[in-house]
Every structure is written in structure tokens, then in C-alpha cells.
Amino acid sequence: MKKIVAVIGSPNNEKSNTVTMTKDFLEAVKEFYPTMEYEVISLGETLIQPCRGCWACMKTGCCIHKNDALPEIMQKIRQSDFLILGSPVYENMVSAQIKMLFDRTFMWIHLVGLMGKPALTAVTYEEDGRWLTEKYLTALMTMMGCITVGHLRGIGKAPGCFPGREHCKAKYKALAGQVAAMLSGNRKIRPSIYNRICFWMMKKHHHTDYEYQYWLDKGWFKLSYSKALQKERTHPKG
Ligand SMILES: Cc1cc2nc3c(=O)[nH]c(=O)nc-3n(C[C@H](O)[C@H](O)[C@H](O)COP(=O)(O)O)c2cc1C
């Protein structure tokens, strides 16, 4: 059973325009691929502690915070077949909830923890700031190893006021079909040049012994992103 996990950083939960746009899209994917499962995690409903900046994750692979919702969310993201990461534009950027998620998943960047996971961004906004927000989401996901295959964009206003909804439903039907085809294995998911560049950059960024050993154990130092991905798919390790 294939599963899409969507993590949405709006505090508005059920009234969130970003959640509504994402759920409409997921229902459209389901029309093409009825056995697909999905879960929408709204960060407005969950308690995530801010990063303490202690570097424990970089030294041990584990975060010192153990009693909030993040470890379970991270596990759900890792186990998913496809990730949607969404945010409203707040002051030209992602919401604080998404920033908190990124700070707490710092190690996924250095360890390329989501290697090969296909992903989409989902952003709603009223007037401006969409470009920067979407680029930021895409950059962070790419550094984590995700392969971004598209973007959902909608014009939203106050909570529950989503004038762009019908337009989005029509606009993203074709993308829903493509995502369904990717999940069922009928459409190839190709890494981008950014995946290759980010992987090459992360090879040179080893701050701790733990990170270095992790890359060594994975056998990634001499490989390109595509070769490392192939290796992960055939012999996952670590
Ligand atoms: C604190 C705050 C800051 C915002 N900043 C922007 C902005 O910089 N640019 C913009 O176009 N919309 C901005 N908006 C509007 C939201 O992006 C828009 O209403 C969005 O659809 C809300 O999504 P949500 O319902 O999923 O929370 C802001 C809204 C709030 C509450």
C-alpha cells in the first residue's frame, strides 16, 4: 500500500487554506489511484519544541527532545512513499511551525536523510512572497535528498477563505495523475541537477565524527547522487 504524508505548517488546522488545497489534491490523486492512502499532519495541532542548538543530533543522530510530536512525525515522513510539505506565506517566508520542523530535522540535511523521496511543495498566499517561500521549501527538501516533482500554489485569504480553490482543483488534476503514476511505478522519478549539486556539497560538510562515519558506512563518498540512490534502493543500510 502506497502512502503520501503531507505535513502542513499552518496554525489554522481544519480552516487552513493550505490544508484544504493539499487535501483536494490528495483526493484527486486518489481518483487516479484508489488504493493509495494519505495522512495530513497539521503542525497547528501539534506541539513541537524549538531546536536547542546543542548539536546532539549531529554528534549522535538523536535529538535531545524526546517528549513532543516530532519523533513520530519524522518516522511517518521517513516511512512515506511521497511527501508533501506545505506552508502559508507568512511575512514572505514559511510559517514558524515549518521553520521549527526544519531546525529540528537539521541532521536530515547533513545525512541526506530523505534520499530519493519524491516530494511536492504546497504554498498558499494572498499577494506576494510565494517565490521565496517555495524556493526555501524546495532547497531544504532537496538538501535532505528529496526529489521535488512539482509545486501546488493557491491564493488564500483569511482562514477558511480560499477564493483560488476551484482554480487549484482544475489546475492540478494533471499533476495528480502524474503523482499517481509515480506511486504505481508507471512514471519514472528523475533526480534533478539540484539533487546532484546538493549531494556533492554535503559530501564536503562534515562537522562531526558521527557524520563522517555515517557517510563512510553508507559508502557514499565516491558516489554521485544517482549512484548512491541506486545503492540505497538495492542495499539500504544505516
Ligand atoms: C502573520 C501572517 C503573515 C502573512 N504574510 C503574508 C505575506 O507576506 N504575503 C502574502 O501574500 N500573504 C501573507 N499572509 C496571508 C496568508 O499567506 C494566506 O492567508 C494563506 O492562505 C494562509 O494560509 P493558511 O490558511 O493555510 O494558514 C499572511 C498571513 C498571516 C496570518
The ligand as a MOL file (V3000), in Angstrom:
LIG
                    3D

  0  0  0     0  0            999 V3000
M  V30 BEGIN CTAB
M  V30 COUNTS 31 33 0 0 0
M  V30 BEGIN ATOM
M  V30 1 C 1.0510 36.5030 10.0790 0
M  V30 2 C 0.6580 36.4630 8.6200 0
M  V30 3 C 1.5550 36.8880 7.6690 0
M  V30 4 C 1.2230 36.8410 6.3040 0
M  V30 5 N 2.1380 37.2690 5.3880 0
M  V30 6 C 1.8310 37.2050 4.0560 0
M  V30 7 C 2.7790 37.6260 3.0710 0
M  V30 8 O 3.8900 38.0460 3.3600 0
M  V30 9 N 2.4120 37.5460 1.7600 0
M  V30 10 C 1.1900 37.0860 1.3700 0
M  V30 11 O 0.9090 37.0440 0.1900 0
M  V30 12 N 0.2760 36.6460 2.2910 0
M  V30 13 C 0.5670 36.7120 3.6130 0
M  V30 14 N -0.3400 36.2560 4.5490 0
M  V30 15 C -1.6070 35.6420 4.0790 0
M  V30 16 C -1.5280 34.1060 4.0910 0
M  V30 17 O -0.3720 33.6340 3.4280 0
M  V30 18 C -2.7470 33.4790 3.4190 0
M  V30 19 O -3.9170 33.9350 4.0490 0
M  V30 20 C -2.6910 31.9520 3.4490 0
M  V30 21 O -3.6430 31.4130 2.5510 0
M  V30 22 C -2.9470 31.3850 4.8340 0
M  V30 23 O -2.8610 30.0060 4.7720 0
M  V30 24 P -3.5000 29.0380 5.8710 0
M  V30 25 O -4.9840 29.2770 5.8660 0
M  V30 26 O -3.1190 27.6850 5.4130 0
M  V30 27 O -2.8880 29.4080 7.1950 0
M  V30 28 C -0.0500 36.3280 5.9090 0
M  V30 29 C -0.9460 35.8960 6.8930 0
M  V30 30 C -0.6100 35.9590 8.2330 0
M  V30 31 C -1.5980 35.4740 9.2760 0
M  V30 END ATOM
M  V30 BEGIN BOND
M  V30 1 1 1 2
M  V30 2 1 2 3
M  V30 3 2 2 30
M  V30 4 2 3 4
M  V30 5 1 4 5
M  V30 6 1 4 28
M  V30 7 2 5 6
M  V30 8 1 6 7
M  V30 9 1 6 13
M  V30 10 2 7 8
M  V30 11 1 7 9
M  V30 12 1 9 10
M  V30 13 2 10 11
M  V30 14 1 10 12
M  V30 15 2 12 13
M  V30 16 1 13 14
M  V30 17 1 14 15
M  V30 18 1 14 28
M  V30 19 1 15 16
M  V30 20 1 16 17
M  V30 21 1 16 18
M  V30 22 1 18 19
M  V30 23 1 18 20
M  V30 24 1 20 21
M  V30 25 1 20 22
M  V30 26 1 22 23
M  V30 27 1 23 24
M  V30 28 2 24 25
M  V30 29 1 24 26
M  V30 30 1 24 27
M  V30 31 2 28 29
M  V30 32 1 29 30
M  V30 33 1 30 31
M  V30 END BOND
M  V30 END CTAB
M  END
